[in-house]
Amino acid sequence: MWLFLKNESIILWIVVILISLLTAVRVILDTRSPSKTAAYLLLIILFPVVGAMLYFLVGVNYRKRKIYNKKLTRNEQLFRQVQNRIKQDAILLKRKYKELTSNNEELIDLLLGESLSHLTQNKVTVLINGEQKFPSVFDAIEAATQFIHLEYYIFEEDDIGTRLKDLLIKKAHEGVAVRIIFDDFGSHDLWDDFVDEFRDNGVEIYPFFRVHFIFLANRLNYRDHRKVLIIDGKVGFIGGINIADRYINGKVDGTHWRDTHIKIEGNAVLTLQYHFLSNWNFCSGQELGLNHQLFPENIADENDTDLVQIITSGPDYPRPSIMLSYFTAITMARKLVYISTPYFIPNESIVNAIKKAAFSGKDVRLLIPKASDSYFVDSASRFYFQDMLESGVRVYLYDKGVIHAKTLVVDDNLSMVGTANMDLRSFELNFEINAAIYSERVNHEVKQQFFKDLESSTLITLEEWNKRSLLKTFLAALARIMAPLL
């Protein structure tokens, strides 16, 4: 009997070792990121069977080719038509605003090579927190006459969500076409009857990747993290604020949420529209294309001088456009770089870009929450503090609550506002969308808000940081290794 059990144990161990070896080979061959490769290999070594299961559940990009082919096939004609329509405008704007664009030419040219990241003329309004965003959103929706398009990571069935639902249903009854995409993972608290009420009242609504078994579905690794609203193809909203009561301070609990959104009026809305329709056609199975209703002409006002490029990224995009835009913006800085992000788990390229700017004598500042909504992410972000502080970056922890704004300020006329965190998930796994804004006025507004946020923050010094315990240092390093798996 003992010999039989011993033989069974040997066979079991052989099977475990074979599974681990085969999984390790698959990781090495299929995973491009060195940090992610190392993380999965460590997980497989430490927890052989569990590590292999986790890799095949969330590590393998089963859907990359399927999504990529499906979306491009359905939108190639739309892409070419819209691209040709606004490409010439970018050339003219570079000439017209040469003084403004020359300082940012490297970034502009990088994005001009991307899908519809063309330079456009707009009016941009900076909206601070839900207290400013939601009234502006409700006013814009109330004024809609043709269509309303929403794409949101989190849509909650609370007071603000219910108010928005009632308003959208009202507009649908008025004959306005209302289309909604929500992320099934981020909006998992959205009940079926809430969604059914939309559909019963003429609102079209679809999840981005339906998750049937939330703990076993690979697709939850690919999240539509965007927060986009488009009204009549003329007004657009993007930023970090989801549809939930907690973004209106004082409404839910004592936690203060500091976030930034922007309202865009102008030709950049056409770019937002293209990217929304790409996802809409994929989610709904429809074939919405270019027409005068969805893409109205002559929406730019000559008096509006905020130049904008829309930047998108996702696991089915050919390049990590948002990461490259962050990298380029930081490396071309002449005076200053101010970063605000709730999650700071950068790749090596971004770390080196920030260090290069700081070593070159630029005023580089990083603002993250003292405590975000993820203890693990907070621990991982601390791993980078040593490098940041030693290179001269001033690191601040926001004490007032959760700093959820995703903003980047460079010098005097470049700002970035959007949905992408400065972390590996936003760079590689999430569907994200940012706006690069070339405007002294907008730069000044975002910069002033950054300084205001610093008043509620604590500056971390290298001397203080070196006094941290060995346990905290180890936990930060361990979290950093596992960070690519988040």
Buried (B, 14 or more C-beta within 10 A) or exposed (E): EEEEEEEEEEEEEEEEEEBBEEBBEBBEEEBEBEBBBBBBBBBBEEEBEEBBBBBEBBBBBEBBEEBBEBBBEBBEEBBEEBBEBBEEBBEEBBEBBEEBBEBBEEBBEBBBEBBBBBBBBBBBBBBBBBEBBBEBBBEBBEEBEBBBBBBBBBBBBBEBBBBBBEBBBBBBEEEBBBBBBBBBBBBEEBEEEBBEBBEEBBBBBBBBBEBEEEEEBBBBBBBBBBBBBBBBBBBBBBBBBBBBBBBBBEBBEEEBBBBBBBBBBBBBBBBBBBBBBBBBBBBBEBEBBBEEEBBBEEBBEEEBBBBBBBBBBBBBBEEBBBBBBBBBBBBBBEEBBBBBBBBBBBBEBBBBBBBBBBBEEBBBBBBBBBBBEBEBBBBBBBBBBBBBBBBBBBBBBBBBBBBBBBBBBBBBBBBBBBBBBBBBBBBBBBBBBBBBBBBBBBBBBBBEBBEEBBEBBEEBEEEEBEEEEEEEBEBBEBBBBBBBBB
